[in-house]
């Protein structure tokens, strides 16, 4: 079987997902088109050679409806013969795009493929795809979970309670994310991955002055008296400060085989080594990263100690800290350039954003193996292992 390698990876700066955000005036199709144009410009590849473009978007409605990825391909100026599709595995949508793209290369179905993602939460707010009064789950799910499923913020609180995490731990982790992201920007570590757009050149949500003491002053973000009665174990420690914000952004990676990369004169950044997906308790919802990590390590024939760098999506501090308790991973190796709490979480773009940051960090640090994993709504998770390649 052939291998699959990443040969280029780019992202936009990440804007606040609000009407005054730095990217709020940019249509989501144009956000993604910008990353696609930058991807082929930086790699030097002829876009006519691309076999497929697989994109992730979560709220596929309004300006993100009708197969957004296809129209981004056309807006980017790619030949009309280049196909595209848009997938939805919730927050892991564009990581799933990477899985599909790499597996297509490895199987021989593709020679050159793009995995990408976009979300404009300022223009298409979360839950826009569920009209008021409509039930996206159906009667069978209601019968299976008679107490009802819960929003992600409540799941984050349940995780905090189950793993006995304190408010101080959540806030300290969040502050660390901001400090790492600030340092990465100051050291120019994002320069190779970020494609400035208009007046936006830096991630808008990074707060250099964030401290646990400042974060301690924030009120609980998800308190609800009905859930407080249903789940008396919740102490209401999850705030806006130790959760990821809402954001706008896009990202893209170019994937091929080592053989094709050599033929086209492309420099591989990392090899896509192993993949896993898993389901988990949809009430806790966000804990699938724990079994997904174990599953992908087993498939790869590796141990946790073999992994030099981790990217674990920071949907909430509690997700990463519970994962760390269960796996025993060294937090010094986790999200070394900051994570979603600081950089932002433009839902459909986050998977390939993590991959983009990770492959550049691997090269900068000489990492041999890295692991990326993401929790997803509904009780799902993706995980994959990347292997560093000699310069």
C-alpha positions as CSV (number, residue, x, y, z in Angstrom):
1,X,0.0,0.0,0.0
2,X,1.2,3.5,-0.8
3,X,1.8,6.1,1.9
4,X,0.2,9.5,2.3
5,X,2.1,12.7,3.1
6,X,1.3,16.3,3.8
7,X,3.2,18.6,1.5
8,X,1.7,21.9,2.3
9,X,-0.6,23.3,5.1
10,X,-2.1,26.8,5.5
11,X,-4.8,28.6,7.4
12,X,-6.3,32.0,7.7
13,X,-5.8,34.0,10.9
14,X,-8.8,33.2,13.1
15,X,-11.3,36.0,13.7
16,X,-13.9,36.5,16.3
17,X,-17.2,35.0,15.3
18,X,-19.1,38.2,15.8
19,X,-20.3,41.0,13.6
20,X,-17.3,43.1,14.5
21,X,-14.8,40.3,13.9
22,X,-11.8,40.7,11.6
23,X,-13.2,38.3,9.1
24,X,-16.9,38.9,9.5
25,X,-17.2,40.8,6.2
26,X,-15.7,37.8,4.3
27,X,-18.2,35.3,2.8
28,X,-17.3,31.7,4.0
29,X,-16.8,30.6,0.4
30,X,-14.2,33.3,0.0
31,X,-12.6,32.4,3.3
32,X,-12.0,28.8,2.0
33,X,-11.1,30.0,-1.5
34,X,-8.4,32.1,0.0
35,X,-6.7,29.1,1.7
36,X,-7.0,27.0,-1.5
37,X,-5.4,29.7,-3.6
38,X,-2.6,30.1,-1.0
39,X,-2.1,26.3,-0.8
40,X,-1.4,25.9,-4.5
41,X,0.6,29.1,-4.7
42,X,2.9,28.0,-1.8
43,X,3.3,24.5,-3.1
44,X,3.6,25.4,-6.7
45,X,1.3,22.6,-7.8
46,X,-0.9,22.8,-10.8
47,X,-4.5,22.8,-9.5
48,X,-5.5,20.8,-12.5
49,X,-3.7,17.8,-11.0
50,X,-5.9,17.8,-7.9
51,X,-8.1,14.7,-7.9
52,X,-10.6,15.9,-5.2
53,X,-11.1,18.6,-2.6
54,X,-12.7,17.3,0.6
55,X,-13.9,20.1,3.0
56,X,-15.5,20.2,6.4
57,X,-18.3,22.5,7.4
58,X,-20.6,22.1,10.4
59,X,-23.6,24.5,9.9
60,X,-24.3,23.7,6.3
61,X,-27.1,26.3,5.8
62,X,-27.5,29.8,4.4
63,X,-24.1,31.0,3.1
64,X,-22.5,27.6,4.0
65,X,-25.1,25.5,2.2
66,X,-25.1,23.8,-1.2
67,X,-21.7,22.1,-0.9
68,X,-19.6,25.1,0.1
69,X,-16.3,23.4,-0.8
70,X,-17.3,23.1,-4.5
71,X,-17.9,26.8,-4.8
72,X,-14.7,27.6,-2.9
73,X,-12.9,25.6,-5.5
74,X,-14.5,27.6,-8.3
75,X,-13.9,30.9,-6.6
76,X,-10.3,30.0,-6.1
77,X,-9.9,29.7,-9.8
78,X,-9.3,26.0,-10.0
79,X,-10.3,24.3,-13.2
80,X,-14.0,23.3,-13.4
81,X,-12.8,19.7,-13.7
82,X,-11.6,19.7,-10.1
83,X,-14.4,18.1,-8.0
84,X,-15.2,18.8,-4.3
85,X,-17.4,17.6,-1.5
86,X,-18.4,18.8,2.0
87,X,-18.5,16.5,5.0
88,X,-19.9,16.9,8.5
89,X,-18.5,15.1,11.5
90,X,-19.3,18.1,13.6
91,X,-16.1,19.7,15.2
92,X,-14.0,17.0,13.6
93,X,-15.3,17.6,10.1
94,X,-12.0,18.7,8.5
95,X,-10.0,16.1,10.4
96,X,-12.3,13.6,8.9
97,X,-11.6,15.2,5.6
98,X,-7.9,14.5,6.2
99,X,-8.7,10.9,7.0
100,X,-10.7,10.4,3.8
101,X,-8.1,12.2,1.7
102,X,-5.2,10.2,3.1
103,X,-7.0,6.9,2.9
104,X,-7.9,7.8,-0.8
105,X,-4.2,8.3,-1.5
106,X,-3.1,5.2,0.3
107,X,-5.7,3.1,-1.6
108,X,-4.7,4.5,-5.0
109,X,-8.0,6.3,-5.6
110,X,-6.2,9.7,-5.5
111,X,-2.7,11.0,-6.4
112,X,-3.2,14.5,-5.1
113,X,-6.0,15.7,-2.9
114,X,-6.9,18.6,-0.6
115,X,-8.4,18.3,2.8
116,X,-9.8,21.6,4.1
117,X,-12.5,23.3,6.2
118,X,-14.3,26.5,6.8
119,X,-16.7,28.0,9.3
120,X,-18.0,31.6,9.5
121,X,-19.7,31.7,12.9
122,X,-20.3,35.5,12.6
123,X,-22.4,35.0,9.4
124,X,-23.8,31.5,10.1
125,X,-24.2,31.2,13.9
126,X,-24.1,27.8,15.6
127,X,-27.4,26.0,15.4
128,X,-28.5,28.0,12.3
129,X,-29.1,24.6,10.7
130,X,-31.8,23.7,13.3
131,X,-34.9,25.9,13.0
132,X,-36.7,26.9,16.2
133,X,-39.1,24.1,17.3
134,X,-37.5,21.4,15.2
135,X,-36.0,18.2,16.7
136,X,-32.8,17.0,15.0
137,X,-32.7,13.8,17.0
138,X,-36.0,12.0,16.5
139,X,-38.2,9.8,18.6
140,X,-35.9,6.8,18.7
141,X,-33.1,8.8,20.4
142,X,-35.6,10.3,22.8
143,X,-36.7,6.8,23.8
144,X,-33.1,5.6,24.2
145,X,-32.2,8.6,26.3
146,X,-35.4,9.4,28.3
147,X,-33.8,12.1,30.4
148,X,-32.8,13.9,27.2
149,X,-29.4,14.8,25.7
150,X,-27.7,18.0,26.9
151,X,-25.8,20.9,25.3
152,X,-22.0,20.7,25.1
153,X,-21.6,23.2,27.9
154,X,-23.4,20.8,30.3
155,X,-21.3,17.9,29.0
156,X,-18.2,20.0,29.8
157,X,-19.6,20.5,33.3
158,X,-20.3,16.8,33.7
159,X,-16.8,15.9,32.7
160,X,-15.4,18.5,35.2
161,X,-17.4,16.8,37.9
162,X,-16.6,13.2,36.9
163,X,-12.9,13.8,36.8
164,X,-12.9,16.0,39.9
165,X,-11.4,19.0,38.1
166,X,-11.3,22.3,40.0
167,X,-12.1,25.8,38.7
168,X,-8.5,26.7,39.3
169,X,-7.2,23.8,37.1
170,X,-9.6,24.8,34.3
171,X,-8.5,28.4,34.4
172,X,-4.8,27.7,34.7
173,X,-5.0,25.5,31.6
174,X,-6.9,28.2,29.7
175,X,-4.3,30.9,30.7
176,X,-1.5,28.6,29.6
177,X,-3.1,28.2,26.1
178,X,-3.1,32.0,25.7
179,X,0.5,32.3,26.9
180,X,1.7,29.6,24.5
181,X,-0.1,31.2,21.6
182,X,1.3,34.6,22.4
183,X,4.8,33.2,22.5
184,X,4.3,31.3,19.2
185,X,3.2,34.6,17.5
186,X,6.1,36.5,19.1
187,X,8.6,33.9,17.9
188,X,7.2,33.8,14.4
189,X,6.2,30.2,14.7
190,X,2.9,30.8,12.9
191,X,4.4,32.7,9.9
192,X,4.8,29.6,7.8
193,X,1.1,28.5,8.2
194,X,-0.9,31.7,8.3
195,X,-2.2,33.3,5.1
196,X,-3.2,36.9,5.9
197,X,-6.5,38.0,4.5
198,X,-7.3,41.7,4.0
199,X,-6.4,43.5,7.2
200,X,-6.4,40.3,9.2
201,X,-3.0,38.9,9.9
202,X,-3.1,37.5,13.5
203,X,-5.5,35.4,15.5
204,X,-8.0,37.7,17.1
205,X,-8.8,35.9,20.3
206,X,-5.4,35.5,21.8
207,X,-5.1,37.4,25.1
208,X,-1.5,37.9,26.2
209,X,-2.5,39.3,29.6
210,X,-4.8,36.4,30.5
211,X,-4.1,34.9,34.0
212,X,-5.9,32.4,36.2
213,X,-6.7,35.3,38.5
214,X,-8.4,37.3,35.8
215,X,-10.3,34.2,34.6
216,X,-11.4,33.5,38.1
217,X,-13.6,36.5,38.0
218,X,-15.8,35.2,35.2
219,X,-19.3,33.7,35.9
220,X,-20.4,30.2,34.9
221,X,-21.4,30.2,31.2
222,X,-23.9,27.4,31.2
223,X,-25.8,27.5,34.5
224,X,-29.3,26.3,34.2
225,X,-31.6,25.6,37.2
226,X,-33.2,22.6,35.5
227,X,-29.8,21.0,34.8
228,X,-28.7,21.9,38.3
229,X,-31.6,19.9,39.7
230,X,-31.0,17.0,37.3
231,X,-27.2,16.9,37.9
232,X,-26.5,18.0,41.5
233,X,-22.9,16.9,41.1
234,X,-22.2,19.9,38.8
235,X,-20.4,22.8,40.6
236,X,-20.6,25.2,37.6
237,X,-16.9,25.8,36.9
238,X,-17.1,26.1,33.1
239,X,-16.9,29.7,31.9
240,X,-16.3,31.6,28.7
241,X,-12.7,31.9,29.7
242,X,-12.0,28.1,29.9
243,X,-14.1,27.3,26.8
244,X,-13.3,27.9,23.2
245,X,-14.8,31.0,21.6
246,X,-16.9,31.2,18.5
247,X,-14.8,32.1,15.4
248,X,-14.4,32.6,11.7
249,X,-11.6,30.8,9.7
250,X,-10.5,28.4,7.1
251,X,-7.6,26.0,6.7
252,X,-6.3,23.5,4.1
253,X,-3.7,20.8,3.7
254,X,-2.3,19.2,0.5
255,X,-1.9,15.4,0.6
256,X,-0.2,13.1,-1.8
257,X,2.0,10.0,-1.8
258,X,5.8,10.1,-1.4
259,X,6.2,8.8,-4.9
260,X,4.0,11.6,-6.4
261,X,5.7,14.2,-4.2
262,X,9.1,13.2,-5.5
263,X,7.8,13.3,-9.1
264,X,6.3,16.8,-8.7
265,X,9.2,18.1,-6.6
266,X,7.2,18.6,-3.5
267,X,8.7,18.5,0.0
268,X,6.8,16.3,2.4
269,X,6.2,17.8,5.9
270,X,4.9,14.7,7.6
271,X,3.5,11.2,6.8
272,X,0.0,10.4,7.8
273,X,0.6,7.2,9.7
274,X,-2.6,5.8,11.4
275,X,-6.2,6.7,11.9
276,X,-9.1,5.9,14.2
277,X,-12.6,7.1,14.9
278,X,-14.8,6.2,17.8
279,X,-18.2,6.7,19.4
280,X,-18.7,7.4,23.1
281,X,-21.4,8.3,25.6
282,X,-23.5,11.1,23.9
283,X,-24.4,12.5,27.3
284,X,-20.8,13.2,28.3
285,X,-20.3,13.7,24.5
286,X,-16.8,15.0,24.6
287,X,-14.8,12.1,26.1
288,X,-14.3,10.1,22.9
289,X,-10.8,11.5,22.6
290,X,-9.8,9.1,25.4
291,X,-10.7,5.8,23.6
292,X,-9.8,7.3,20.2
293,X,-6.2,7.9,21.5
294,X,-5.9,4.3,22.8
295,X,-7.3,3.0,19.5
296,X,-5.0,4.9,17.2
297,X,-1.9,4.0,19.3
298,X,-2.9,0.4,19.2
299,X,-3.4,0.5,15.4
300,X,0.0,2.2,15.0
301,X,1.8,-0.2,17.2
302,X,3.0,2.7,19.3
303,X,3.0,3.7,23.0
304,X,2.1,7.0,24.4
305,X,5.7,7.6,25.3
306,X,6.6,7.4,21.6
307,X,4.6,10.5,20.8
308,X,6.6,13.8,20.9
309,X,3.7,16.2,20.3
310,X,-0.1,16.2,20.8
311,X,-2.9,18.3,19.4
312,X,-6.0,17.8,21.5
313,X,-8.7,20.2,20.5
314,X,-9.5,22.6,23.3
315,X,-13.3,22.7,23.1
316,X,-13.2,23.1,26.8
317,X,-10.3,22.9,29.4
318,X,-12.1,20.0,31.0
319,X,-11.9,17.9,27.8
320,X,-8.1,18.1,27.6
321,X,-7.6,17.7,31.4
322,X,-9.8,14.6,31.6
323,X,-8.0,13.1,28.6
324,X,-4.7,13.9,30.3
325,X,-5.8,12.2,33.5
326,X,-6.8,9.0,31.6
327,X,-3.8,8.8,29.3
328,X,-1.1,10.2,31.5
329,X,0.2,12.4,28.7
330,X,2.7,15.1,29.5
331,X,1.0,18.5,29.2
332,X,4.3,20.0,28.1
333,X,3.9,18.1,24.8
334,X,0.2,19.1,24.3
335,X,-0.9,22.1,22.2
336,X,2.6,23.6,22.4
337,X,1.6,26.6,20.3
338,X,-1.6,27.2,22.2
339,X,-5.0,25.6,21.4
340,X,-8.5,26.5,20.5
341,X,-9.2,28.4,23.8
342,X,-6.7,31.0,22.7
343,X,-6.5,30.6,18.9
344,X,-10.2,30.0,18.3
345,X,-12.5,27.2,17.1
346,X,-14.1,27.9,13.7
347,X,-15.9,24.5,13.8
348,X,-15.5,23.1,10.3
349,X,-12.0,24.5,9.9
350,X,-10.6,23.3,13.2
351,X,-9.5,19.8,12.1
352,X,-7.2,21.0,9.4
353,X,-6.2,24.0,11.5
354,X,-4.9,21.6,14.1
355,X,-3.1,19.6,11.4
356,X,-1.6,22.7,9.9
357,X,-0.2,23.8,13.3
358,X,1.0,20.3,14.1
359,X,2.9,19.6,10.9
360,X,4.8,22.9,11.2
361,X,5.5,22.4,14.9
362,X,6.8,18.9,14.1
363,X,9.2,20.2,11.6
364,X,10.4,23.1,13.8
365,X,11.0,20.7,16.8
366,X,12.2,17.7,14.9
367,X,9.4,15.5,16.2
368,X,9.3,11.8,15.2
369,X,5.6,11.1,16.0
370,X,2.6,13.4,16.8
371,X,-1.0,12.6,17.6
372,X,-4.1,14.7,16.9
373,X,-7.5,14.1,18.4
374,X,-10.8,15.9,18.5
375,X,-14.0,15.5,20.4
376,X,-17.3,15.9,18.5
377,X,-20.9,16.5,19.2
378,X,-23.0,13.4,19.5
379,X,-20.3,11.5,21.3
380,X,-17.7,11.1,18.6
381,X,-14.0,11.5,18.2
382,X,-11.3,11.3,15.5
383,X,-7.6,10.5,16.1
384,X,-4.6,10.2,13.9
385,X,-0.8,9.8,14.2
386,X,1.6,11.7,12.0
387,X,5.2,10.7,11.4
388,X,8.0,13.3,11.0
389,X,10.2,13.1,7.9
390,X,13.8,14.1,7.6
391,X,14.4,17.6,6.0
